[in-house]
Each structure stands twice: as C-alpha cells, then as structure tokens.
Amino acid sequence: MVGRLETGIDVLDRKLDGGLPPGCVVAYTASPASQSELLLYELTAARGTLYLTTERTDDTVRHAIESSMSRVGSPTVRRVTDSDPLEEATRLISALPDGANLIIDTMDVLERADGDAYLEFLNDLKSHMLETGSIAVLHCLKRPNPSDNRPTTEHVADAVFDLRTSLDGTEIENHLAIPKFRGGGASPEIIKLQLSEQVEIDTSRDIA
C-alpha cells in the first residue's frame, strides 16, 4: 500500500499490505518467557531506530542486538533511568528524527505512572509520531498483575500485536495475532512464527 513504511520483517509486511502507516503506534504484547525481543531487534534493520530500554541496561540491549543472528540495524540505545521515567522518555523521544522507529522495551515502568500523566504521555507520543512520520512499537509484557494503565496503552495504540507462546507436546509454538488495527488492511489470520535465531513464518503444520 502506497505510503506505508516497511517493518523489515517480510512475514509482517505481507500481512500488513506493505507495512505500517507513518505515525502508527503499536502495542506489542507478549509473555516474559517468550523470545519476543527478536521481533524488536529485526525492526531496527528497516530504518534509523531509537531504542529505549526501561529494565535492561543499554549495554545489555546493544550486546543482544549485535549478537543476533537476524538482520538488524545499529539503533541508538538509551536507558530510561530518571526518577521521573515519563519525563525522561519524553525528553529522549523529542530528539527522534523524521521517518524513524521508536521502540520502548518495556512499557511496564512507564505504565506505573499516574493515570492522567500517563495518558498525556501517550497522546503526546502519538502526536510526535504523526509530526515526524515515524513508527512506535511499545513492548508490553503480560505479567500476572499488569498495571492499571495497560488498558490505556492498548486503547490509545493504533494497533495491537499479540504474541501467544505455548508448549504443545515437545514443541514451543508462537502465534502472532493482530486483533486491532485502526485503518484496517491487516490480515485477520493468526500468523504462526518460528522465534529461534530470527523471525520466520512456521510452515511445519497448519494452525489447529
């Protein structure tokens, strides 16, 4: 589709009619025990990327990306360590250049903020993505006791990518669903993925 930005992950771009619209904010939900970071790393190959880490150190994230067997880029990695994580994240995001990727890994720390302040942060984030024609991917872990602000994240986001990881017999299976996509154009099919050394479509057997 004309005007869309490729994610750099072939299976996703095919399902999304060529990629994501500029200005799009994606909530990417996944289990902490999954290898969901592989998708984040591959996103960095498509264009310049600002990678904000809120839990792991910036050196740890850089090492993981550089050690990845996938096709990756050279993102700018910054750790959000300020006592006011929303303010620190806002300051870092303000320097995002036009047509870039923003990855926040993970959102849990930011979601612990006051509800009104967090909603303002998300709305400002969306405005900045539109102004710069960029894409934001918000990594949201499925913890046993999610923040009260998790529904706000999923509501404000333009799209929700839901990675579901399960153990079927002796096999680990990963299914990616896209239950929400404002503007449409996404396939209603659940994508079966292999998350080992890179993100690939799993054709070993059909989805039950």
N, C-alpha and C positions, 0 to 999 in steps of 0.2 A: 504494500500500500504506500502510495506517494506520501512523503513527509514523515514516515516513521523512522526511528533510529534502531538499527540492529543491536541486539543484545550481545552478539558474538557467539551465542550458543545456538547451533544450527537447528536443533530439535525445537527449541523455543521459538525461534524466528519463523519457522514454518507454521507453527500452531498460532502465532500471533499476527499472521498476514504481513510478515516482514519486520516486525519488531514492536517497539513501544512508542506512543506519541510523545513528542517533546513536551516536557512539563509534567510527565506522569510520575506519580508517587505509588510505589508498590510496597505492600506489607507482605513479607515473605515469612510464613510461619513454619516451624519445624521443631522436631524433638531435639533436645540437647545431645542425645546419644546417636543422632544421625550424622552423616558427613555433609550436612547442608552447606558448610563453608565452601565446598568445591564449586558450587554454582556461583557464589560470590567472587571467588578468585577468577573464574573464567570471564565474568563480566568485565574485568579490568582490561581485557585484551581489545575490547571494542573501541575504546577512546580513553582520553585522559580521565583519571578517577581520583577523587578524594575519598579515602577510606578512613572513617572514624571508628576507633575501637574503644569500647567503654569498659571492657572486662580484662581482656588480654593486653599485654604490653605491646607497644608499637614494634619493638624488635621481634617479638614472637610472631606477630602477624606477617611482618616482612619476610622472616625466615620461612614461614609456611608457604607464602606465595612463591618465593624464589625456589623452593624445593618441590613445588607442584609439578606433576608430570603433564599437566594440562597446558594449553596455550594461554598464557597470562600476559598482562602488561606490566608497567612499572608505576604503580599507583603512589600517590602521596599519602602516607600513613601517619595519622596523628592520634594520640591518646587523649581522651577526654578525662581529665583528672581534677578539674577545678571543683571547688566546694559547691558551686552552682553549675551543674552539668548542662542545664538548658542554656545558660548564658554563654558558657564556653563553647558548646556546639554551635550556637548561633553565630558567634564570632568567627569560628573556623569556616562555617558554611558561607559566610558573607564574601569570602575570597574565591568562591567557586567560579571558574571561568565559563564562558558560553559553551554550550554543547558538550557538557561533561557528564560523568557519572558521579553520583554521591552514594556511598554505602555507609550505613550505620550498623555496626555489629557489636553489641546487640542493643535493642531498644529498652531492655528491662530497666537499666539505670535511669534513663530519661523518663520512663513511664511512672517512676515513683514520685514525681513532682506533683505539686498542687494541680488539681484538675483544670482550673481556669488557665493557669500559666502554661500547662502542657498543651491545651487546645490552641492557645495563642501561638505557641511554638510551631505546632503542626500547620496552622493556617499561614504563618509567615514562611515556613518551609515550602509549602505549595506555591505561594506567590513567587518565591525566589526561583523555583524550578521553571515556572512559566516565563519569568523575565529572562532567564538565561538559556531557555530551550534545553534544559538538562533533564536527567532521569535520576530519581532517588529510589533506592532499594533499602527498606527498613527490615533488618533481620530480627524477627520476633520469636523467641524460644517458647515452646509450650511447656511451661513449668507447672508443677502440681498446684501452686497457688499464684496464678497470674495477677498482675497489677490491676487495680480497679480501672486504670486508664487503657487497658488493652482493647476493649470495645471501641474506644475513641480512636485509637490508631487504625483499626480495621474499617471504621466508618469513614474517616477522613481520606484514607487511601483510595486512589482511583482503581487499584487492582489488588486482589489478594491471591498470592501463590501459596498453596497449602501442600507442603511435602509430608507425606504419610509413610512412615517406616515401620515395617512389621517383619517378624520372623515366621516364615512359612516352611515348616519342616526343617530342612537343613539350609534353606536359602533365606538371605535377607532381601526383602523386596522394598523398593521405593516407588511410590506413586505420586505424581505431581498433579494436583487439581487446581483449576483456576475458577473458583466459584463466583468471583466478582471481577468485572472489567467494564468500567464506565466507557461508553463509546462503542462497546462491542468489538467484534472482529476476532474474538478468541474462540478456539475450538471448545465445544462442550465435553470433548473426550478427555478422560484421565490418561496422562502420559506415564508409562512405565519406564523408569530410568535405572540405569546402572551408575552407581556412585562408587567407583573404586579409585582409579587413577585420574579419571576425568568424567565429565557428564556426557553420557551416551544414552540413546534410546535402547531399552531392553526388548529384544525380539525373541527371547528364548521361549516364551509361550504367551498365549493370549491372556488378557486380564479376565479373571472369572467374573 
